[in-house]
Amino acid sequence: MSARQLILIVEDNEANQLLTRSVLELEGYAVEVAGSANEAFEVLRERTPDLILMDIQLPGEDGLAATKRLKAYPATATIPVVALTAHAMAGDREHALAAGCAGYISKPIDTRTFGMAVKEFLRMVDRDRPVLAS
């Protein structure tokens, strides 16, 4: 039996953490949650996730700055990051992609399609092309 894929959720809102974690665990993923960019970097010292779902509006260092920092370190540069945010403007999507995100998922998440979107991101990251989901 192969190991479950690990998803790191970086999200400061507890309700969003719970919902996102619940959906992903039901889909069979292992999940770690960090409430800030600093907490995410603490998790990354111990584990290497297959995918990071990064909220853009975080306390302290925002998600775009954290993504840029992740992409600057060889140990974390290849981990795909997907922006997970309530920002739905086209410019915000472009900013997320420019920061190094592999794609974008709008909040609130649609629990019926969120698991499929995550699966698609995991499948597509090897192809190194952005994916946009809403």
C-alpha positions in Angstrom: 0.0 0.0 0.0 1.4 3.4 -1.0 1.7 6.3 1.5 -1.1 8.8 1.4 -0.2 12.1 -0.2 0.4 14.9 2.3 -1.3 18.3 1.9 -0.2 21.3 4.0 -3.0 23.8 4.5 -1.8 27.3 5.4 -4.9 29.1 6.6 -5.5 31.3 9.7 -9.3 31.0 9.8 -10.2 28.0 12.0 -13.6 27.3 10.2 -11.8 27.2 6.9 -9.1 25.0 8.4 -11.7 22.5 9.6 -13.7 22.4 6.4 -10.7 22.1 4.1 -9.1 19.5 6.3 -12.3 17.5 6.5 -12.8 17.4 2.8 -9.2 16.4 2.1 -9.2 13.7 4.8 -12.5 12.3 3.3 -10.7 12.2 0.0 -7.9 10.1 1.6 -5.2 12.6 2.0 -2.9 13.1 5.0 -3.3 16.7 6.2 -1.2 19.2 8.2 -2.5 22.6 9.1 -0.5 25.8 9.8 -2.2 29.0 10.9 0.6 31.3 9.6 3.5 31.4 7.2 5.9 31.0 10.2 4.0 27.9 11.3 4.1 26.5 7.7 7.9 26.9 7.7 8.0 25.0 11.1 6.1 22.1 9.5 8.4 22.2 6.5 11.4 21.6 8.7 9.9 18.3 9.7 7.9 17.1 6.6 7.7 17.7 2.9 4.2 17.9 1.6 3.1 16.9 -1.8 1.1 20.1 -2.1 0.6 23.3 -0.2 -2.7 25.1 -0.1 -1.7 28.7 0.8 -4.2 31.4 1.9 -3.2 34.7 0.6 -4.3 36.8 3.5 -2.4 35.6 6.5 -1.3 37.3 9.7 2.2 38.6 9.5 3.8 37.4 6.3 1.1 37.1 3.6 0.7 34.0 1.4 2.3 35.5 -1.7 5.4 36.6 0.2 5.6 33.1 1.9 5.3 31.5 -1.5 8.1 33.6 -2.9 10.2 32.6 0.1 9.4 28.9 -0.4 10.4 29.1 -4.1 13.7 30.7 -3.2 14.9 27.7 -1.1 16.1 24.6 -3.0 14.6 22.3 -0.4 11.1 23.7 -0.9 11.2 25.2 -4.4 9.7 22.2 -6.1 6.7 21.8 -3.7 3.6 23.0 -5.6 1.7 25.8 -4.0 -1.9 26.6 -4.8 -3.3 29.9 -3.7 -6.5 29.4 -1.6 -8.2 32.7 -1.1 -11.4 34.8 -1.2 -9.7 37.1 -3.7 -11.4 36.4 -7.0 -10.2 39.3 -9.1 -8.3 38.5 -12.3 -5.3 40.6 -11.1 -5.1 38.6 -7.9 -4.9 35.4 -9.8 -2.0 36.8 -11.9 -0.3 38.0 -8.7 -0.6 34.4 -7.3 0.9 32.9 -10.4 3.7 35.5 -10.5 4.6 34.7 -6.9 5.1 31.0 -7.9 1.8 29.4 -7.3 0.9 26.5 -9.5 -2.7 27.6 -9.5 -5.6 29.1 -7.7 -8.7 28.0 -5.9 -11.4 30.5 -4.8 -13.0 30.5 -1.4 -15.4 29.6 -0.2 -14.5 26.2 -1.4 -17.2 24.1 -3.1 -17.1 20.9 -1.1 -18.5 18.9 -4.0 -15.5 19.8 -6.3 -12.7 20.7 -4.0 -11.2 17.2 -3.7 -11.3 16.8 -7.4 -9.5 20.1 -7.9 -6.8 19.2 -5.5 -6.4 15.8 -7.2 -6.1 17.6 -10.6 -3.4 20.0 -9.2 -1.4 17.0 -7.9 -1.7 15.4 -11.3 -0.8 18.5 -13.3 2.1 19.9 -11.2 4.6 17.6 -12.9 3.6 19.1 -16.2 4.6 22.6 -14.8 1.6 24.5 -16.1 -0.8 26.7 -14.1 -4.3 25.4 -13.4 -7.1 27.8 -12.4 -10.1 26.5 -10.5 -13.0 28.3 -8.8 
